[in-house]
C-alpha cells in the first residue's frame, strides 16, 4: 500500500512537471549586438508558425513547413491526421510573397495570426533566404497552390514528424539567424525576450 502511494505521488509529480514544462511558451532570444539589423516576423497561427523575412527586392517572403498530405494537399481526415502525428511522412516547404509590410499584416490579421517581430542581422537573413529559396526551387516541379493558406508548397526532403514539425523547423531557421530558443516548441506558443535585444 505504501509503495502504491509513493508510485502515485511520483507519477503525479512527474505529470505536473511535464504539464508545467509544456505550458511555458517558447522564448526567442534575439542576438544582442547586430550590425545592419532588419526586422523579421514570426507568424503564430496557434498550432503552427511561419517565418516572414524581408528580401532584397523590398518584398516580404513568408516560409512555412508542414506535412505534405495534411498541410499542402488539405487531406485532413482522421487517417492523414494520425499519420502526420505518429509516422514520419513527406514534408512540405511553403512560400508566399507580399509586396508590402502592410499587405503581410492584413493577411495575418485575416488568418488570425499573431505577429511577433524581432531584429536580426541583414546578412544572416540574406543567407537564410538563399538557402530556403534554393531548397524550395529545387523541388518546384512538384508544387501545389493551397487556396486556404495562400501558400505555394513543394515536397521537401526533410521528413515531417511530431518531433520535427513546423515549429521545430522554425526554431532551426531562427538559430540560423543567430537567435536562441528555449522552452517547449511542439506547438506554436512563442514570445520574444526583449531584455537582450
Buried (B, 14 or more C-beta within 10 A) or exposed (E): EEEEEEEEEEEEEEEEEEEEEEEEBBBBBBBEEBEEBBEBBBBBBEEBBBBBBBEEEEBBBBBBBBBBBBBBBBBBEEEBBEBBBEEBBBBBBBBBBBEEBEEBBEBBEEEEBBEBEBBBBBBBBBEBBEEBBEBBEEBEEEBBEBEEBBBBBBBBEBEBBEEBBBBBBBBEBBEBBBBBBEBBBEBBBBBBEEEEB
